[in-house]
Amino acid sequence: ATPVNIEKAWSVFHRSRCDIIPEFYYRPLAVDPDLLKRQLFQVPVDKVEDPTLAFLFRQKRRELDRQLSMLLDRGKQDFLYGSLQLYGGIEPPLLEAAKDVLAGLGPHRRDGGSKKIVTARELALRVHEELDVYCSVFPNMKSRVEIRDDIIGLLVSRGDLYIGSDTKVSASRVEALVEHEVGTHILTYVNGSMQPFALLSQGFSGYDALQEDLAVLGEFFAGGLDAGRMRLLAGRVIAAHCLVDGASFVDVWRLLNREYGFNQRTAFTIAIRIFRAGGLTKDAVYLRGLIALLDYLQKGGDLLPLFTGKIAIEHVSLIRELTYREVLKPPGLYPGYFRKADFTMNMRRLQDGTKPIDLVEQGVAR
């Protein structure tokens, strides 16, 4: 669902003085969604006798069915309707939370990060160091790090980290990125792969939000969560709200750039993510999920079960039940920040009641 001509579309958009909706092109479908649907519903979920497992499999099947329907609807209005079924719209409290973040973290704020730049190769070396720590606990861990020319930024797939060869990051963001990519995405894949069924490594229904929000929390514990990252999550909510309300691509770009202070390219990138393939509200789940995660911790929720695999926060009680019945094993690996001396103190701060903006405003205690 992501356009393949983003750079060219940006050039056209910029030359038009940001006044003409660019045309986007997409990869041809490498699969037949109708055929996959047929195969999906041939999976004998009805033969699963355990009611909890049967519920999880049916829930995932329903999600996959809707995603396949959305592939058939790329570029049509129905794509947005499918997105609303999967990811929901923008409820008023979420919209207000996004506006609060953007109002509290102004566009001209500076976080005082390091001016030193780390290359892709240097970042890969640091990731290797972190993976070696996890391998000392779980020697069978097979995660790799690869620098590739066909990747932009960082991408985790099946427990491996791919780094774009042109990637450059601020030195002050390195530890945050390590916790984000290794301490969340790779770790939950590996933990899930240790379990008796593969769905925990591939992802329960709706797992995306908790994955990203645990990653943001990891950035916080690493002391590298900055205002730009939090503003981005809030800006996506604003854009998704405008999309559902019928605004055009140009309208959303202007709002993000002129009212909320995102630079022209960032506003363009947010708008693309929201309008791609006909309209996708998925990006709003990240701020929504972060609010839900902070609420979960405030109510005394335990962080460790969230690393059992790739799950949604609604699955925590089911994970506890399956672990109690010894269907699942407790997580074998946990993030590096669990071992830090300040972990307990910072957890107490989160449990005392924290809003997303506080993660940036207060910073991690040292």
C-alpha positions in Angstrom: 0.0 0.0 0.0 3.0 2.3 0.0 3.8 4.3 -3.1 7.0 3.4 -5.1 7.5 7.0 -6.5 7.6 9.0 -3.3 10.8 11.0 -4.3 9.5 11.8 -7.7 6.0 12.8 -6.3 7.8 15.1 -3.8 9.7 16.8 -6.6 6.5 17.3 -8.6 4.6 18.5 -5.5 7.4 20.9 -4.5 7.7 22.4 -8.1 3.9 23.1 -8.0 4.5 25.2 -4.9 2.8 22.5 -2.9 -0.5 23.2 -4.6 -1.2 20.1 -6.8 -2.0 16.6 -5.5 0.7 14.3 -6.8 0.0 11.0 -8.5 1.2 7.9 -6.7 2.1 4.5 -8.2 2.1 1.2 -6.4 3.8 -2.2 -6.8 1.7 -4.8 -8.8 0.2 -7.3 -6.4 2.5 -10.3 -6.1 -0.4 -12.4 -4.8 -4.1 -13.1 -5.6 -6.1 -11.8 -2.6 -9.1 -13.9 -3.6 -6.9 -17.1 -3.7 -5.3 -16.2 -0.4 -8.8 -15.7 1.1 -9.8 -19.2 0.0 -6.7 -20.6 1.6 -7.2 -18.6 4.7 -10.7 -20.0 5.3 -9.4 -23.5 4.7 -7.3 -23.3 7.8 -9.1 -25.6 10.2 -9.5 -23.2 13.1 -12.8 -24.9 14.0 -10.8 -27.9 15.0 -8.9 -26.0 17.7 -10.5 -27.2 20.9 -8.8 -24.8 23.4 -11.3 -21.8 23.5 -8.6 -19.2 24.1 -6.4 -20.3 21.2 -9.4 -20.7 19.0 -10.4 -17.1 19.8 -6.9 -15.8 19.0 -6.8 -17.6 15.7 -10.3 -16.5 14.6 -9.4 -12.9 15.5 -6.3 -13.1 13.4 -8.2 -14.7 10.5 -10.7 -11.8 10.6 -7.9 -9.3 10.5 -6.1 -11.0 7.6 -9.4 -11.2 5.7 -10.0 -7.5 6.0 -6.4 -6.7 5.0 -6.8 -8.9 1.9 -10.0 -7.0 1.0 -8.1 -3.7 1.3 -5.5 -5.0 -1.2 -8.3 -5.5 -3.6 -9.5 -2.0 -3.0 -6.2 -0.1 -3.4 -6.9 3.4 -4.7 -10.6 3.2 -4.1 -12.9 4.8 -1.5 -13.5 1.3 -0.1 -9.9 1.1 1.0 -10.6 3.8 3.6 -13.7 2.0 4.8 -11.6 -1.1 5.3 -9.0 0.9 7.2 -11.8 2.3 9.5 -12.9 -1.3 10.2 -9.4 -2.4 11.1 -7.9 0.6 12.8 -10.9 2.8 13.7 -11.5 6.5 13.3 -10.2 9.4 15.5 -12.1 9.6 18.7 -12.3 13.1 20.4 -10.1 12.3 23.4 -7.3 11.1 21.0 -7.6 14.2 18.9 -7.4 16.4 21.9 -4.3 14.5 23.2 -2.6 15.0 19.8 -3.4 18.8 19.9 -2.0 19.0 23.4 1.3 17.4 22.3 1.6 19.8 19.4 0.8 22.8 21.5 3.2 21.8 24.3 6.1 20.8 22.0 6.4 23.7 19.7 8.0 23.3 16.2 11.0 25.4 17.1 11.9 23.5 20.2 15.5 22.1 20.4 16.3 19.0 22.4 20.0 19.7 22.7 21.0 16.5 21.0 24.6 15.6 20.0 25.8 17.1 16.7 27.9 14.1 16.0 26.6 11.9 13.2 26.7 8.1 13.3 26.9 6.2 10.0 25.1 3.0 9.0 28.2 1.0 9.6 28.8 2.5 13.1 25.2 1.9 14.0 25.4 -1.7 12.8 28.4 -2.3 15.1 26.5 -1.0 18.1 23.6 -3.2 17.3 25.9 -6.2 17.0 27.2 -5.4 20.5 23.6 -5.4 21.8 22.7 -8.6 20.1 25.8 -10.3 21.6 24.4 -9.5 25.1 21.1 -11.2 24.2 23.0 -14.2 22.6 24.8 -14.8 25.9 21.4 -15.5 27.4 19.9 -17.3 24.4 22.7 -18.8 22.3 20.2 -20.1 19.7 19.3 -16.5 18.7 19.9 -16.1 15.0 19.2 -12.4 14.4 21.4 -10.7 11.9 22.2 -7.1 11.0 22.6 -6.2 7.3 23.4 -2.9 5.6 21.5 -2.7 2.2 21.2 -0.2 -0.6 17.5 -0.9 -1.2 16.4 0.0 2.4 15.6 3.5 3.6 16.2 4.0 7.3 15.8 0.9 9.5 13.6 -2.1 9.1 13.1 -5.3 11.2 11.8 -8.4 9.4 11.6 -11.9 10.9 14.0 -10.9 13.7 16.7 -9.4 11.4 17.6 -5.7 11.2 18.2 -4.1 7.8 19.9 -0.7 7.8 19.8 1.5 4.7 23.4 2.2 3.5 22.7 6.0 3.4 21.4 6.1 7.0 22.8 8.7 9.3 21.6 9.4 12.8 22.5 11.8 15.6 24.8 10.1 18.2 22.3 11.1 20.9 19.7 8.9 19.2 21.7 5.7 18.9 20.8 4.1 22.2 17.2 5.0 21.7 17.2 3.3 18.2 18.9 0.3 19.7 16.2 -0.1 22.3 13.5 0.6 19.7 14.7 -1.9 17.0 16.5 -4.6 19.1 15.0 -4.2 22.6 11.4 -4.3 21.2 11.0 -5.5 17.6 13.8 -8.2 17.5 13.3 -9.2 21.1 9.5 -9.8 20.8 10.1 -11.8 17.6 12.7 -14.0 19.3 10.5 -14.5 22.4 7.5 -15.3 20.2 9.6 -17.9 18.3 10.4 -19.7 21.5 6.7 -20.4 22.1 4.7 -23.5 20.9 2.9 -21.7 18.1 4.3 -19.3 15.5 1.5 -16.6 15.7 3.3 -15.0 18.7 6.4 -14.3 16.5 4.3 -13.1 13.5 1.8 -11.0 15.5 -1.6 -11.3 17.1 -4.4 -9.3 15.6 -3.8 -5.6 16.2 -0.3 -6.0 17.5 1.2 -3.0 15.7 0.3 -0.3 18.2 1.7 -2.0 21.2 4.9 -2.9 19.3 5.5 0.8 18.4 4.5 2.0 21.8 6.8 -0.4 23.6 9.5 0.8 21.2 8.7 4.5 22.2 8.9 3.5 25.8 12.3 1.9 25.2 13.5 5.2 23.7 12.3 6.9 26.9 14.2 4.5 29.1 17.3 5.0 26.9 17.0 8.8 27.5 16.7 9.4 23.7 13.0 10.2 23.2 12.8 13.6 21.6 10.1 16.2 20.9 10.3 15.6 17.1 9.4 11.9 17.5 6.4 12.7 19.8 5.2 15.5 17.5 5.3 13.1 14.6 3.0 10.7 16.4 0.6 13.6 17.1 0.8 15.0 13.6 -0.3 11.6 12.2 -3.4 11.7 14.4 -4.3 15.2 13.1 -3.8 14.1 9.5 -5.9 11.0 10.0 -8.7 13.0 11.5 -8.7 15.4 8.5 -8.7 12.4 6.1 -11.8 10.9 7.7 -13.5 14.4 7.7 -13.0 14.6 3.9 -10.0 17.0 3.6 -7.8 16.8 0.6 -4.1 15.9 0.5 -3.2 19.5 -0.1 -5.5 20.7 2.7 -3.8 18.3 5.2 -0.3 19.3 4.0 -1.1 23.0 4.5 -2.5 22.4 8.0 0.6 20.4 9.1 3.0 22.9 7.6 1.4 26.2 8.3 -0.6 25.7 11.5 1.4 23.0 13.3 4.9 24.0 12.0 6.1 20.7 10.4 8.7 21.4 7.7 7.5 21.0 4.1 9.0 17.5 3.6 7.9 16.1 6.9 4.3 17.4 6.3 4.4 15.7 2.9 5.6 12.4 4.4 2.9 12.4 7.0 0.2 13.2 4.4 1.5 10.4 2.1 1.3 7.8 4.9 -2.3 8.9 5.7 -3.6 9.1 2.1 -1.8 6.1 0.6 -3.8 3.6 -1.4 -7.1 5.5 -0.8 -6.7 6.5 2.9 -5.1 4.7 5.8 -5.9 5.5 9.5 -3.3 3.0 10.8 -0.8 5.7 11.9 -3.3 7.0 14.5 -3.0 3.8 16.5 0.4 4.7 17.8 -0.5 7.6 19.9 -3.7 5.9 20.9 -1.8 2.8 21.9 0.8 4.9 23.8 -2.0 6.4 25.9 -3.4 3.0 26.5 0.0 1.6 27.5 0.6 4.4 30.0 -2.8 3.9 31.4 -2.1 0.2 31.8 1.1 0.9 33.7 -0.6 3.5 35.9 -3.1 0.8 36.9 -0.3 -1.5 38.0 0.1 -3.5 34.8 3.3 -5.6 34.6 5.6 -4.7 31.7 7.2 -8.1 31.3 4.3 -10.1 29.8 4.1 -7.5 27.0 7.4 -9.0 25.7 6.1 -12.5 25.4 5.7 -11.9 21.6 4.0 -9.6 19.2 0.6 -9.0 21.0 -1.9 -6.2 21.5 -2.5 -4.8 25.0 -5.9 -6.4 25.0 -4.3 -9.8 25.0 -2.4 -9.5 28.3 -5.0 -11.3 30.3 -5.0 -14.2 27.8 -1.2 -14.3 27.9 -1.4 -14.6 31.7 -4.0 -17.4 31.4 -2.0 -19.4 28.8 1.2 -18.9 30.9 -0.6 -20.1 34.1 -1.8 -23.2 32.2 1.7 -23.7 30.9 0.6 -23.5 27.3 3.1 -20.6 27.0 6.5 -20.0 28.7 7.5 -16.7 30.4 9.5 -14.4 28.1 13.1 -15.7 27.8 14.5 -12.3 27.0 13.8 -8.8 28.2 15.1 -5.4 27.2 18.4 -4.1 28.4 16.8 -1.2 30.3 15.3 -3.7 32.7 18.8 -4.2 34.1 19.6 -0.5 34.7 19.9 0.9 38.2 17.3 3.6 37.4 14.7 1.3 36.0 12.6 0.9 39.1 12.6 4.6 39.8 11.5 5.5 36.3 8.9 2.8 36.3 7.4 4.4 39.5 7.2 7.7 37.6 5.2 6.1 34.8 3.0 4.3 37.3 2.3 7.6 39.2 0.5 8.9 36.0 2.2 10.1 32.9 0.9 11.7 29.7 2.7 11.2 26.4 4.1 14.7 26.4 5.6 14.1 29.9 7.9 11.4 28.4 9.6 14.3 26.6 9.2 17.1 29.1 10.4 15.1 32.1 13.0 12.9 30.4 14.4 9.9 32.1 15.8 10.2 35.6 19.5 9.5 36.0 
